[in-house]
Amino acid sequence: MAQLEIIVAPDPRLKVKSKSVKKVDDDVRALMDDLLDTMYAASNGVGLAAPQIGVAKRVLVIDMARGEEAPQPLCIANPEIIWTSDETIVNEEGCLSVPEYYAEVKRSAAVKVRYLDYENEIREMEADDFLAICIQHEIDHLDGILFVDHLSALKRNIVLRKMAKVKKQLTESEAKVPTL
Ligand code: NI
């Protein structure tokens, strides 16, 4: 188990289409554990996908209960959306890879997902409301899509330019720290 660095946009590793896992074995379970540790360490994180820690595998974790009750981690591999509602929902989203930026995104109001769980069992889950939004957001990560990609090109470019600037400043300030 390890707490890892979350990759911040813009970064080519966030644009990759991730590969399915053959099965949920000990290696994939270790990845799920790392994702959970990393997500819980980040403030307000309720979902994290493997590409966000630089692993191009179709694995993600979600915990909608964080900060409230006992943790209720959902560990998901190879998710497939097998049904979506006609009804849509618009909600303000954020992302650990796009810090301090929030925007309204339109998504399906309910979805049905088939996936492999922590024990490599095939499961189906119907989700609506915020869980449905979260699942669609995290599955997007596995396809190299960020929530800002749902915005107009103009808005998206403003955000990504801002992110690039913040990253550059961070790198420069790190470079000034003497290394011994
Ligand atoms: Ni995200």
Backbone and ligand atoms as CSV (ligand in chain L), in Angstrom:
chain,resi,resn,atom,element,x,y,z
A,1,MET,N,N,0.843,-1.186,0.000
A,1,MET,CA,C,0.000,0.000,0.000
A,1,MET,C,C,0.884,1.244,0.000
A,2,ALA,N,N,0.495,2.161,-0.807
A,2,ALA,CA,C,1.319,3.367,-0.908
A,2,ALA,C,C,0.480,4.547,-1.340
A,3,GLN,N,N,0.907,5.684,-0.848
A,3,GLN,CA,C,0.266,6.928,-1.262
A,3,GLN,C,C,1.114,7.526,-2.373
A,4,LEU,N,N,0.518,7.702,-3.540
A,4,LEU,CA,C,1.286,8.117,-4.714
A,4,LEU,C,C,0.914,9.532,-5.137
A,5,GLU,N,N,1.715,10.055,-6.046
A,5,GLU,CA,C,1.465,11.398,-6.546
A,5,GLU,C,C,0.362,11.356,-7.599
A,6,ILE,N,N,-0.544,12.304,-7.518
A,6,ILE,CA,C,-1.617,12.381,-8.509
A,6,ILE,C,C,-1.155,13.294,-9.649
A,7,ILE,N,N,-1.258,12.780,-10.867
A,7,ILE,CA,C,-0.822,13.535,-12.047
A,7,ILE,C,C,-1.816,14.662,-12.322
A,8,VAL,N,N,-1.265,15.847,-12.570
A,8,VAL,CA,C,-2.097,17.021,-12.838
A,8,VAL,C,C,-2.044,17.372,-14.327
A,9,ALA,N,N,-3.203,17.728,-14.877
A,9,ALA,CA,C,-3.311,18.125,-16.281
A,9,ALA,C,C,-2.613,19.468,-16.490
A,10,PRO,N,N,-2.111,19.770,-17.682
A,10,PRO,CA,C,-2.062,18.877,-18.846
A,10,PRO,C,C,-0.882,17.898,-18.762
A,11,ASP,N,N,-1.148,16.634,-19.092
A,11,ASP,CA,C,-0.111,15.605,-19.044
A,11,ASP,C,C,-0.521,14.492,-20.003
A,12,PRO,N,N,0.384,14.053,-20.869
A,12,PRO,CA,C,0.020,13.030,-21.862
A,12,PRO,C,C,-0.488,11.734,-21.236
A,13,ARG,N,N,-0.057,11.438,-20.004
A,13,ARG,CA,C,-0.496,10.187,-19.354
A,13,ARG,C,C,-1.989,10.198,-19.018
A,14,LEU,N,N,-2.569,11.411,-18.993
A,14,LEU,CA,C,-4.015,11.500,-18.724
A,14,LEU,C,C,-4.828,11.369,-20.005
A,15,LYS,N,N,-4.145,11.292,-21.155
A,15,LYS,CA,C,-4.846,11.254,-22.438
A,15,LYS,C,C,-4.844,9.862,-23.077
A,16,VAL,N,N,-4.272,8.895,-22.360
A,16,VAL,CA,C,-4.108,7.541,-22.914
A,16,VAL,C,C,-5.372,6.706,-22.700
A,17,LYS,N,N,-5.689,5.849,-23.684
A,17,LYS,CA,C,-6.774,4.879,-23.486
A,17,LYS,C,C,-6.185,3.672,-22.757
A,18,SER,N,N,-6.676,3.412,-21.556
A,18,SER,CA,C,-6.093,2.358,-20.725
A,18,SER,C,C,-6.528,0.967,-21.174
A,19,LYS,N,N,-5.711,-0.022,-20.808
A,19,LYS,CA,C,-5.979,-1.415,-21.207
A,19,LYS,C,C,-6.708,-2.181,-20.097
A,20,SER,N,N,-7.590,-3.092,-20.526
A,20,SER,CA,C,-8.295,-3.955,-19.580
A,20,SER,C,C,-7.296,-4.838,-18.839
A,21,VAL,N,N,-7.664,-5.249,-17.634
A,21,VAL,CA,C,-6.851,-6.236,-16.916
A,21,VAL,C,C,-7.385,-7.633,-17.262
A,22,LYS,N,N,-6.516,-8.630,-17.208
A,22,LYS,CA,C,-6.965,-9.999,-17.526
A,22,LYS,C,C,-7.883,-10.509,-16.429
A,23,LYS,N,N,-7.485,-10.241,-15.203
A,23,LYS,CA,C,-8.320,-10.574,-14.048
A,23,LYS,C,C,-7.835,-9.757,-12.864
A,24,VAL,N,N,-8.634,-9.743,-11.800
A,24,VAL,CA,C,-8.200,-9.015,-10.601
A,24,VAL,C,C,-7.376,-9.984,-9.743
A,25,ASP,N,N,-6.059,-9.907,-9.915
A,25,ASP,CA,C,-5.139,-10.750,-9.138
A,25,ASP,C,C,-4.474,-9.874,-8.065
A,26,ASP,N,N,-3.452,-10.413,-7.414
A,26,ASP,CA,C,-2.810,-9.656,-6.328
A,26,ASP,C,C,-2.224,-8.334,-6.819
A,27,ASP,N,N,-1.695,-8.326,-8.044
A,27,ASP,CA,C,-1.122,-7.087,-8.586
A,27,ASP,C,C,-2.189,-6.012,-8.747
A,28,VAL,N,N,-3.347,-6.415,-9.280
A,28,VAL,CA,C,-4.431,-5.440,-9.488
A,28,VAL,C,C,-4.988,-4.998,-8.130
A,29,ARG,N,N,-5.069,-5.939,-7.188
A,29,ARG,CA,C,-5.537,-5.569,-5.837
A,29,ARG,C,C,-4.577,-4.562,-5.188
A,30,ALA,N,N,-3.280,-4.737,-5.413
A,30,ALA,CA,C,-2.287,-3.784,-4.872
A,30,ALA,C,C,-2.504,-2.407,-5.510
A,31,LEU,N,N,-2.820,-2.401,-6.801
A,31,LEU,CA,C,-3.106,-1.133,-7.479
A,31,LEU,C,C,-4.354,-0.480,-6.876
A,32,MET,N,N,-5.399,-1.288,-6.636
A,32,MET,CA,C,-6.623,-0.766,-6.020
A,32,MET,C,C,-6.319,-0.181,-4.638
A,33,ASP,N,N,-5.482,-0.876,-3.869
A,33,ASP,CA,C,-5.114,-0.377,-2.529
A,33,ASP,C,C,-4.361,0.948,-2.624
A,34,ASP,N,N,-3.432,1.031,-3.594
A,34,ASP,CA,C,-2.684,2.284,-3.791
A,34,ASP,C,C,-3.624,3.420,-4.170
A,35,LEU,N,N,-4.583,3.112,-5.041
A,35,LEU,CA,C,-5.548,4.143,-5.465
A,35,LEU,C,C,-6.358,4.635,-4.265
A,36,LEU,N,N,-6.794,3.694,-3.421
A,36,LEU,CA,C,-7.578,4.086,-2.238
A,36,LEU,C,C,-6.730,4.946,-1.292
A,37,ASP,N,N,-5.507,4.504,-1.016
A,37,ASP,CA,C,-4.619,5.274,-0.118
A,37,ASP,C,C,-4.407,6.685,-0.649
A,38,THR,N,N,-4.170,6.761,-1.958
A,38,THR,CA,C,-3.883,8.055,-2.582
A,38,THR,C,C,-5.128,8.943,-2.568
A,39,MET,N,N,-6.280,8.319,-2.839
A,39,MET,CA,C,-7.538,9.083,-2.851
A,39,MET,C,C,-7.869,9.592,-1.441
A,40,TYR,N,N,-7.725,8.737,-0.435
A,40,TYR,CA,C,-8.071,9.150,0.931
A,40,TYR,C,C,-7.124,10.240,1.436
A,41,ALA,N,N,-5.891,10.244,0.914
A,41,ALA,CA,C,-4.922,11.256,1.345
A,41,ALA,C,C,-5.234,12.624,0.727
A,42,ALA,N,N,-5.948,12.613,-0.388
A,42,ALA,CA,C,-6.274,13.871,-1.066
A,42,ALA,C,C,-7.561,14.428,-0.466
A,43,SER,N,N,-7.577,15.734,-0.233
A,43,SER,CA,C,-8.795,16.279,0.354
A,43,SER,C,C,-9.929,16.232,-0.656
A,44,ASN,N,N,-11.085,15.827,-0.205
A,44,ASN,CA,C,-12.312,15.780,-1.009
A,44,ASN,C,C,-12.335,14.741,-2.125
A,45,GLY,N,N,-11.350,13.856,-2.178
A,45,GLY,CA,C,-11.353,12.854,-3.246
A,45,GLY,C,C,-12.414,11.796,-2.999
A,46,VAL,N,N,-13.322,11.611,-3.938
A,46,VAL,CA,C,-14.326,10.531,-3.815
A,46,VAL,C,C,-14.150,9.491,-4.911
A,47,GLY,N,N,-13.244,9.761,-5.862
A,47,GLY,CA,C,-12.982,8.794,-6.925
A,47,GLY,C,C,-11.592,9.014,-7.484
A,48,LEU,N,N,-10.947,7.911,-7.899
A,48,LEU,CA,C,-9.615,8.027,-8.509
A,48,LEU,C,C,-9.430,6.865,-9.483
A,49,ALA,N,N,-8.891,7.191,-10.659
A,49,ALA,CA,C,-8.683,6.168,-11.684
A,49,ALA,C,C,-7.181,5.948,-11.881
A,50,ALA,N,N,-6.821,4.713,-12.265
A,50,ALA,CA,C,-5.401,4.327,-12.365
A,50,ALA,C,C,-4.558,5.285,-13.227
A,51,PRO,N,N,-5.065,5.789,-14.368
A,51,PRO,CA,C,-4.227,6.701,-15.160
A,51,PRO,C,C,-3.792,7.939,-14.379
A,52,GLN,N,N,-4.558,8.314,-13.354
A,52,GLN,CA,C,-4.213,9.505,-12.571
A,52,GLN,C,C,-2.966,9.292,-11.710
A,53,ILE,N,N,-2.573,8.006,-11.527
A,53,ILE,CA,C,-1.286,7.758,-10.857
A,53,ILE,C,C,-0.310,7.132,-11.864
A,54,GLY,N,N,-0.600,7.307,-13.128
A,54,GLY,CA,C,0.339,6.913,-14.178
A,54,GLY,C,C,0.274,5.454,-14.598
A,55,VAL,N,N,-0.817,4.759,-14.238
A,55,VAL,CA,C,-0.956,3.349,-14.609
A,55,VAL,C,C,-2.084,3.220,-15.625
A,56,ALA,N,N,-1.753,2.793,-16.850
A,56,ALA,CA,C,-2.747,2.761,-17.930
A,56,ALA,C,C,-3.546,1.461,-17.923
A,57,LYS,N,N,-4.219,1.205,-16.802
A,57,LYS,CA,C,-5.069,0.008,-16.664
A,57,LYS,C,C,-6.483,0.439,-16.313
A,58,ARG,N,N,-7.454,-0.378,-16.756
A,58,ARG,CA,C,-8.860,-0.014,-16.541
A,58,ARG,C,C,-9.287,-0.381,-15.112
A,59,VAL,N,N,-8.813,0.402,-14.173
A,59,VAL,CA,C,-9.068,0.167,-12.748
A,59,VAL,C,C,-9.381,1.511,-12.100
A,60,LEU,N,N,-10.394,1.520,-11.227
A,60,LEU,CA,C,-10.728,2.767,-10.530
A,60,LEU,C,C,-11.317,2.458,-9.157
A,61,VAL,N,N,-11.295,3.448,-8.301
A,61,VAL,CA,C,-11.913,3.305,-6.980
A,61,VAL,C,C,-12.822,4.506,-6.720
A,62,ILE,N,N,-13.847,4.245,-5.927
A,62,ILE,CA,C,-14.807,5.294,-5.560
A,62,ILE,C,C,-15.167,5.090,-4.089
A,63,ASP,N,N,-15.318,6.162,-3.345
A,63,ASP,CA,C,-15.918,6.057,-2.016
A,63,ASP,C,C,-16.773,7.289,-1.768
A,64,MET,N,N,-18.078,7.080,-1.899
A,64,MET,CA,C,-19.004,8.200,-1.747
A,64,MET,C,C,-19.221,8.549,-0.275
A,65,ALA,N,N,-18.820,7.646,0.629
A,65,ALA,CA,C,-19.139,7.831,2.052
A,65,ALA,C,C,-18.043,8.548,2.807
A,66,ARG,N,N,-16.969,8.939,2.095
A,66,ARG,CA,C,-15.818,9.450,2.844
A,66,ARG,C,C,-16.160,10.720,3.631
A,67,GLY,N,N,-15.565,10.780,4.796
A,67,GLY,CA,C,-15.781,11.945,5.646
A,67,GLY,C,C,-17.065,11.857,6.448
A,68,GLU,N,N,-17.921,10.900,6.136
A,68,GLU,CA,C,-19.201,10.815,6.834
A,68,GLU,C,C,-19.218,9.642,7.803
A,69,GLU,N,N,-19.262,8.433,7.222
A,69,GLU,CA,C,-19.366,7.260,8.101
A,69,GLU,C,C,-18.108,6.432,7.936
A,70,ALA,N,N,-18.281,5.143,8.113
A,70,ALA,CA,C,-17.187,4.218,7.862
A,70,ALA,C,C,-16.917,4.213,6.354
A,71,PRO,N,N,-15.667,4.015,5.953
A,71,PRO,CA,C,-15.367,3.985,4.521
A,71,PRO,C,C,-16.147,2.892,3.797
A,72,GLN,N,N,-16.591,3.218,2.587
A,72,GLN,CA,C,-17.298,2.219,1.777
A,72,GLN,C,C,-16.657,2.169,0.398
A,73,PRO,N,N,-15.423,1.655,0.347
A,73,PRO,CA,C,-14.710,1.678,-0.932
A,73,PRO,C,C,-15.332,0.742,-1.968
A,74,LEU,N,N,-15.415,1.262,-3.175
A,74,LEU,CA,C,-15.853,0.477,-4.326
A,74,LEU,C,C,-14.624,0.301,-5.206
A,75,CYS,N,N,-14.213,-0.943,-5.428
A,75,CYS,CA,C,-13.053,-1.195,-6.284
A,75,CYS,C,C,-13.546,-1.810,-7.583
A,76,ILE,N,N,-13.202,-1.193,-8.690
A,76,ILE,CA,C,-13.793,-1.535,-9.978
A,76,ILE,C,C,-12.702,-1.748,-11.027
A,77,ALA,N,N,-12.777,-2.910,-11.705
A,77,ALA,CA,C,-11.872,-3.151,-12.833
A,77,ALA,C,C,-12.704,-3.445,-14.074
A,78,ASN,N,N,-12.179,-3.079,-15.228
A,78,ASN,CA,C,-12.831,-3.302,-16.531
A,78,ASN,C,C,-14.305,-2.888,-16.560
A,79,PRO,N,N,-14.645,-1.697,-16.091
A,79,PRO,CA,C,-16.060,-1.309,-16.091
A,79,PRO,C,C,-16.601,-1.135,-17.506
A,80,GLU,N,N,-17.849,-1.572,-17.658
A,80,GLU,CA,C,-18.540,-1.406,-18.948
A,80,GLU,C,C,-19.897,-0.822,-18.637
A,81,ILE,N,N,-20.235,0.271,-19.270
A,81,ILE,CA,C,-21.577,0.825,-19.091
A,81,ILE,C,C,-22.511,0.050,-20.015
A,82,ILE,N,N,-23.463,-0.692,-19.442
A,82,ILE,CA,C,-24.323,-1.554,-20.261
A,82,ILE,C,C,-25.713,-0.942,-20.463
A,83,TRP,N,N,-25.977,0.162,-19.770
A,83,TRP,CA,C,-27.254,0.861,-19.961
A,83,TRP,C,C,-27.095,2.295,-19.475
A,84,THR,N,N,-27.706,3.214,-20.204
A,84,THR,CA,C,-27.752,4.598,-19.713
A,84,THR,C,C,-29.186,5.112,-19.825
A,85,SER,N,N,-29.571,5.945,-18.893
A,85,SER,CA,C,-30.910,6.528,-18.924
A,85,SER,C,C,-30.995,7.567,-20.032
A,86,ASP,N,N,-32.202,7.797,-20.534
A,86,ASP,CA,C,-32.394,8.896,-21.494
A,86,ASP,C,C,-32.281,10.230,-20.774
A,87,GLU,N,N,-32.671,10.196,-19.518
A,87,GLU,CA,C,-32.641,11.422,-18.713
A,87,GLU,C,C,-31.193,11.844,-18.454
A,88,THR,N,N,-30.929,13.130,-18.517
A,88,THR,CA,C,-29.580,13.616,-18.225
A,88,THR,C,C,-29.596,14.466,-16.953
A,89,ILE,N,N,-28.408,14.731,-16.456
A,89,ILE,CA,C,-28.271,15.496,-15.226
A,89,ILE,C,C,-27.076,16.441,-15.398
A,90,VAL,N,N,-27.208,17.655,-14.907
A,90,VAL,CA,C,-26.103,18.611,-14.989
A,90,VAL,C,C,-25.630,18.896,-13.573
A,91,ASN,N,N,-24.339,18.716,-13.353
A,91,ASN,CA,C,-23.813,18.912,-12.011
A,91,ASN,C,C,-22.412,19.511,-12.078
A,92,GLU,N,N,-22.057,20.240,-11.050
A,92,GLU,CA,C,-20.721,20.831,-11.001
A,92,GLU,C,C,-19.708,19.754,-10.614
A,93,GLU,N,N,-18.681,19.576,-11.461
A,93,GLU,CA,C,-17.675,18.557,-11.209
A,93,GLU,C,C,-16.307,19.169,-10.956
A,94,GLY,N,N,-15.505,18.415,-10.230
A,94,GLY,CA,C,-14.106,18.744,-10.049
A,94,GLY,C,C,-13.305,17.477,-10.273
A,95,CYS,N,N,-11.992,17.583,-10.228
A,95,CYS,CA,C,-11.159,16.414,-10.496
A,95,CYS,C,C,-9.816,16.603,-9.806
A,96,LEU,N,N,-9.296,15.540,-9.187
A,96,LEU,CA,C,-8.008,15.648,-8.493
A,96,LEU,C,C,-6.874,15.962,-9.472
A,97,SER,N,N,-7.085,15.693,-10.764
A,97,SER,CA,C,-6.068,16.009,-11.775
A,97,SER,C,C,-6.257,17.397,-12.383
A,98,VAL,N,N,-7.330,18.069,-11.992
A,98,VAL,CA,C,-7.564,19.447,-12.456
A,98,VAL,C,C,-7.884,20.279,-11.210
A,99,PRO,N,N,-6.881,20.470,-10.322
A,99,PRO,CA,C,-7.176,21.039,-9.006
A,99,PRO,C,C,-7.768,22.444,-9.071
A,100,GLU,N,N,-8.662,22.674,-8.128
A,100,GLU,CA,C,-9.250,24.001,-7.922
A,100,GLU,C,C,-9.999,24.554,-9.119
A,101,TYR,N,N,-10.527,23.667,-9.948
A,101,TYR,CA,C,-11.371,24.130,-11.034
A,101,TYR,C,C,-12.641,23.273,-11.058
A,102,TYR,N,N,-13.766,23.936,-11.168
A,102,TYR,CA,C,-15.051,23.234,-11.155
A,102,TYR,C,C,-15.892,23.750,-12.309
A,103,ALA,N,N,-16.655,22.854,-12.927
A,103,ALA,CA,C,-17.520,23.308,-14.012
A,103,ALA,C,C,-18.695,22.345,-14.152
A,104,GLU,N,N,-19.779,22.865,-14.700
A,104,GLU,CA,C,-20.967,22.030,-14.894
A,104,GLU,C,C,-20.786,21.130,-16.111
A,105,VAL,N,N,-21.108,19.854,-15.905
A,105,VAL,CA,C,-21.004,18.859,-16.982
A,105,VAL,C,C,-22.333,18.117,-17.064
A,106,LYS,N,N,-22.765,17.856,-18.303
A,106,LYS,CA,C,-24.019,17.117,-18.513
A,106,LYS,C,C,-23.695,15.634,-18.706
A,107,ARG,N,N,-24.388,14.781,-17.965
A,107,ARG,CA,C,-24.161,13.328,-18.062
A,107,ARG,C,C,-25.486,12.589,-17.965
A,108,SER,N,N,-25.442,11.275,-18.217
A,108,SER,CA,C,-26.630,10.450,-18.019
A,108,SER,C,C,-27.004,10.467,-16.543
A,109,ALA,N,N,-28.301,10.538,-16.260
A,109,ALA,CA,C,-28.753,10.632,-14.875
A,109,ALA,C,C,-28.618,9.296,-14.141
A,110,ALA,N,N,-28.679,8.189,-14.893
A,110,ALA,CA,C,-28.520,6.861,-14.291
A,110,ALA,C,C,-27.800,5.951,-15.273
A,111,VAL,N,N,-27.008,5.034,-14.733
A,111,VAL,CA,C,-26.284,4.079,-15.579
A,111,VAL,C,C,-26.280,2.702,-14.914
A,112,LYS,N,N,-26.100,1.692,-15.751
A,112,LYS,CA,C,-25.894,0.343,-15.223
A,112,LYS,C,C,-24.499,-0.078,-15.672
A,113,VAL,N,N,-23.700,-0.568,-14.727
A,113,VAL,CA,C,-22.295,-0.880,-15.016
A,113,VAL,C,C,-22.002,-2.339,-14.667
A,114,ARG,N,N,-21.256,-2.994,-15.558
A,114,ARG,CA,C,-20.756,-4.344,-15.255
A,114,ARG,C,C,-19.253,-4.225,-15.044
A,115,TYR,N,N,-18.737,-4.898,-14.009
A,115,TYR,CA,C,-17.302,-4.769,-13.704
A,115,TYR,C,C,-16.805,-5.958,-12.901
A,116,LEU,N,N,-15.511,-6.009,-12.688
A,116,LEU,CA,C,-14.909,-7.006,-11.801
A,116,LEU,C,C,-14.586,-6.321,-10.481
A,117,ASP,N,N,-14.937,-6.983,-9.369
A,117,ASP,CA,C,-14.674,-6.373,-8.067
A,117,ASP,C,C,-13.319,-6.823,-7.501
A,118,TYR,N,N,-13.056,-6.456,-6.265
A,118,TYR,CA,C,-11.775,-6.743,-5.588
A,118,TYR,C,C,-11.476,-8.243,-5.543
A,119,GLU,N,N,-12.553,-9.047,-5.542
A,119,GLU,CA,C,-12.379,-10.507,-5.470
A,119,GLU,C,C,-12.445,-11.148,-6.856
A,120,ASN,N,N,-12.383,-10.341,-7.913
A,120,ASN,CA,C,-12.467,-10.824,-9.300
A,120,ASN,C,C,-13.843,-11.401,-9.644
A,121,GLU,N,N,-14.866,-11.028,-8.890
A,121,GLU,CA,C,-16.237,-11.454,-9.197
A,121,GLU,C,C,-16.857,-10.463,-10.180
A,122,ILE,N,N,-17.651,-10.999,-11.120
A,122,ILE,CA,C,-18.373,-10.119,-12.043
A,122,ILE,C,C,-19.580,-9.544,-11.306
A,123,ARG,N,N,-19.711,-8.225,-11.369
A,123,ARG,CA,C,-20.836,-7.576,-10.682
A,123,ARG,C,C,-21.546,-6.632,-11.633
A,124,GLU,N,N,-22.815,-6.392,-11.310
A,124,GLU,CA,C,-23.560,-5.359,-12.032
A,124,GLU,C,C,-24.136,-4.402,-11.006
A,125,MET,N,N,-24.095,-3.128,-11.326
A,125,MET,CA,C,-24.571,-2.130,-10.378
A,125,MET,C,C,-25.343,-1.062,-11.133
A,126,GLU,N,N,-26.485,-0.690,-10.562
A,126,GLU,CA,C,-27.207,0.432,-11.131
A,126,GLU,C,C,-26.945,1.641,-10.247
A,127,ALA,N,N,-26.620,2.750,-10.863
A,127,ALA,CA,C,-26.289,3.943,-10.083
A,127,ALA,C,C,-27.050,5.129,-10.631
A,128,ASP,N,N,-27.448,6.003,-9.711
A,128,ASP,CA,C,-28.038,7.251,-10.182
A,128,ASP,C,C,-27.436,8.407,-9.377
A,129,ASP,N,N,-27.872,9.587,-9.686
A,129,ASP,CA,C,-27.452,10.768,-8.946
A,129,ASP,C,C,-25.923,10.906,-8.925
A,130,PHE,N,N,-25.346,11.255,-7.774
A,130,PHE,CA,C,-23.924,11.582,-7.742
A,130,PHE,C,C,-23.036,10.374,-8.031
A,131,LEU,N,N,-23.495,9.180,-7.631
A,131,LEU,CA,C,-22.701,7.972,-7.929
A,131,LEU,C,C,-22.619,7.733,-9.440
A,132,ALA,N,N,-23.734,7.958,-10.135
A,132,ALA,CA,C,-23.737,7.801,-11.602
A,132,ALA,C,C,-22.766,8.790,-12.244
A,133,ILE,N,N,-22.766,10.010,-11.743
A,133,ILE,CA,C,-21.853,11.040,-12.270
A,133,ILE,C,C,-20.407,10.611,-12.041
A,134,CYS,N,N,-20.148,10.160,-10.814
A,134,CYS,CA,C,-18.793,9.778,-10.427
A,134,CYS,C,C,-18.287,8.618,-11.298
A,135,ILE,N,N,-19.123,7.608,-11.503
A,135,ILE,CA,C,-18.722,6.457,-12.328
A,135,ILE,C,C,-18.412,6.899,-13.760
A,136,GLN,N,N,-19.257,7.742,-14.323
A,136,GLN,CA,C,-19.018,8.206,-15.697
A,136,GLN,C,C,-17.731,9.034,-15.773
A,137,HIS,N,N,-17.502,9.867,-14.753
A,137,HIS,CA,C,-16.283,10.691,-14.703
A,137,HIS,C,C,-15.038,9.795,-14.638
A,138,GLU,N,N,-15.079,8.765,-13.777
A,138,GLU,CA,C,-13.900,7.899,-13.611
A,138,GLU,C,C,-13.677,7.025,-14.846
A,139,ILE,N,N,-14.754,6.517,-15.450
A,139,ILE,CA,C,-14.592,5.704,-16.671
A,139,ILE,C,C,-14.013,6.572,-17.786
A,140,ASP,N,N,-14.413,7.826,-17.847
A,140,ASP,CA,C,-13.811,8.761,-18.812
A,140,ASP,C,C,-12.288,8.777,-18.679
A,141,HIS,N,N,-11.797,8.782,-17.427
A,141,HIS,CA,C,-10.342,8.793,-17.212
A,141,HIS,C,C,-9.681,7.594,-17.903
A,142,LEU,N,N,-10.362,6.448,-17.897
A,142,LEU,CA,C,-9.789,5.235,-18.504
A,142,LEU,C,C,-9.718,5.364,-20.022
A,143,ASP,N,N,-10.497,6.280,-20.563
A,143,ASP,CA,C,-10.490,6.530,-22.007
A,143,ASP,C,C,-9.723,7.805,-22.356
A,144,GLY,N,N,-8.978,8.334,-21.394
A,144,GLY,CA,C,-8.167,9.525,-21.661
A,144,GLY,C,C,-8.971,10.808,-21.749
A,145,ILE,N,N,-10.142,10.808,-21.114
A,145,ILE,CA,C,-11.020,11.984,-21.184
A,145,ILE,C,C,-11.108,12.639,-19.802
A,146,LEU,N,N,-10.895,13.943,-19.768
A,146,LEU,CA,C,-11.053,14.702,-18.525
A,146,LEU,C,C,-12.387,15.440,-18.555
A,147,PHE,N,N,-12.900,15.811,-17.384
A,147,PHE,CA,C,-14.218,16.478,-17.387
A,147,PHE,C,C,-14.182,17.782,-18.175
A,148,VAL,N,N,-13.008,18.418,-18.226
A,148,VAL,CA,C,-12.913,19.663,-18.997
A,148,VAL,C,C,-13.049,19.409,-20.501
A,149,ASP,N,N,-12.851,18.149,-20.934
A,149,ASP,CA,C,-13.042,17.816,-22.349
A,149,ASP,C,C,-14.519,17.874,-22.745
A,150,HIS,N,N,-15.411,17.901,-21.751
A,150,HIS,CA,C,-16.846,18.036,-22.037
A,150,HIS,C,C,-17.252,19.505,-22.194
A,151,LEU,N,N,-16.328,20.403,-21.890
A,151,LEU,CA,C,-16.639,21.832,-22.000
A,151,LEU,C,C,-16.317,22.321,-23.407
A,152,SER,N,N,-16.673,23.550,-23.695
A,152,SER,CA,C,-16.332,24.119,-24.997
A,152,SER,C,C,-14.813,24.237,-25.104
A,153,ALA,N,N,-14.298,24.220,-26.335
A,153,ALA,CA,C,-12.849,24.294,-26.561
A,153,ALA,C,C,-12.269,25.551,-25.909
A,154,LEU,N,N,-13.023,26.627,-25.974
A,154,LEU,CA,C,-12.558,27.892,-25.409
A,154,LEU,C,C,-12.335,27.778,-23.907
A,155,LYS,N,N,-13.374,27.271,-23.206
A,155,LYS,CA,C,-13.279,27.133,-21.750
A,155,LYS,C,C,-12.161,26.161,-21.364
A,156,ARG,N,N,-12.093,25.042,-22.118
A,156,ARG,CA,C,-11.104,24.009,-21.813
A,156,ARG,C,C,-9.684,24.574,-21.953
A,157,ASN,N,N,-9.445,25.339,-23.006
A,157,ASN,CA,C,-8.104,25.880,-23.229
A,157,ASN,C,C,-7.710,26.872,-22.151
A,158,ILE,N,N,-8.675,27.632,-21.671
A,158,ILE,CA,C,-8.389,28.573,-20.584
A,158,ILE,C,C,-7.921,27.797,-19.351
A,159,VAL,N,N,-8.656,26.723,-19.018
A,159,VAL,CA,C,-8.317,25.931,-17.828
A,159,VAL,C,C,-6.949,25.283,-17.995
A,160,LEU,N,N,-6.710,24.656,-19.145
A,160,LEU,CA,C,-5.459,23.919,-19.329
A,160,LEU,C,C,-4.249,24.862,-19.356
A,161,ARG,N,N,-4.457,26.058,-19.897
A,161,ARG,CA,C,-3.352,27.030,-19.889
A,161,ARG,C,C,-3.024,27.448,-18.454
A,162,LYS,N,N,-4.100,27.623,-17.666
A,162,LYS,CA,C,-3.913,27.999,-16.260
A,162,LYS,C,C,-3.147,26.891,-15.517
A,163,MET,N,N,-3.554,25.629,-15.781
A,163,MET,CA,C,-2.897,24.484,-15.132
A,163,MET,C,C,-1.412,24.437,-15.517
A,164,ALA,N,N,-1.126,24.639,-16.798
A,164,ALA,CA,C,0.257,24.573,-17.291
A,164,ALA,C,C,1.112,25.635,-16.597
A,165,LYS,N,N,0.515,26.804,-16.400
A,165,LYS,CA,C,1.213,27.911,-15.745
A,165,LYS,C,C,1.528,27.559,-14.280
A,166,VAL,N,N,0.513,27.025,-13.584
A,166,VAL,CA,C,0.692,26.651,-12.173
A,166,VAL,C,C,1.780,25.581,-12.057
A,167,LYS,N,N,1.760,24.603,-12.979
A,167,LYS,CA,C,2.756,23.530,-12.941
A,167,LYS,C,C,4.162,24.074,-13.157
A,168,LYS,N,N,4.271,25.027,-14.095
A,168,LYS,CA,C,5.577,25.598,-14.412
A,168,LYS,C,C,6.124,26.329,-13.186
A,169,GLN,N,N,5.245,27.098,-12.517
A,169,GLN,CA,C,5.660,27.818,-11.309
A,169,GLN,C,C,6.138,26.855,-10.238
A,170,LEU,N,N,5.401,25.747,-10.080
A,170,LEU,CA,C,5.762,24.748,-9.075
A,170,LEU,C,C,7.132,24.165,-9.378
A,171,THR,N,N,7.354,23.808,-10.644
A,171,THR,CA,C,8.627,23.210,-11.043
A,171,THR,C,C,9.766,24.190,-10.796
A,172,GLU,N,N,9.534,25.460,-11.128
A,172,GLU,CA,C,10.577,26.461,-10.922
A,172,GLU,C,C,10.895,26.651,-9.444
A,173,SER,N,N,9.861,26.665,-8.595
A,173,SER,CA,C,10.117,26.862,-7.174
A,173,SER,C,C,10.831,25.647,-6.580
A,174,GLU,N,N,10.513,24.442,-7.114
A,174,GLU,CA,C,11.214,23.243,-6.639
A,174,GLU,C,C,12.690,23.307,-7.033
A,175,ALA,N,N,12.922,23.817,-8.234
A,175,ALA,CA,C,14.289,23.868,-8.745
A,175,ALA,C,C,15.175,24.797,-7.901
A,176,LYS,N,N,14.522,25.768,-7.235
A,176,LYS,CA,C,15.291,26.717,-6.424
A,176,LYS,C,C,15.729,26.121,-5.075
A,177,VAL,N,N,15.070,25.018,-4.709
A,177,VAL,CA,C,15.435,24.385,-3.438
A,177,VAL,C,C,16.798,23.707,-3.604
A,178,PRO,N,N,17.760,24.048,-2.739
A,178,PRO,CA,C,19.075,23.417,-2.909
A,178,PRO,C,C,19.010,21.916,-2.668
A,179,THR,N,N,19.610,21.166,-3.536
A,179,THR,CA,C,19.636,19.708,-3.353
A,179,THR,C,C,21.017,19.304,-2.922
A,180,LEU,N,N,21.086,18.510,-1.888
A,180,LEU,CA,C,22.404,18.130,-1.332
A,180,LEU,C,C,22.729,16.670,-1.630
L,1,NI,NI,NI,-11.165,13.046,-12.176
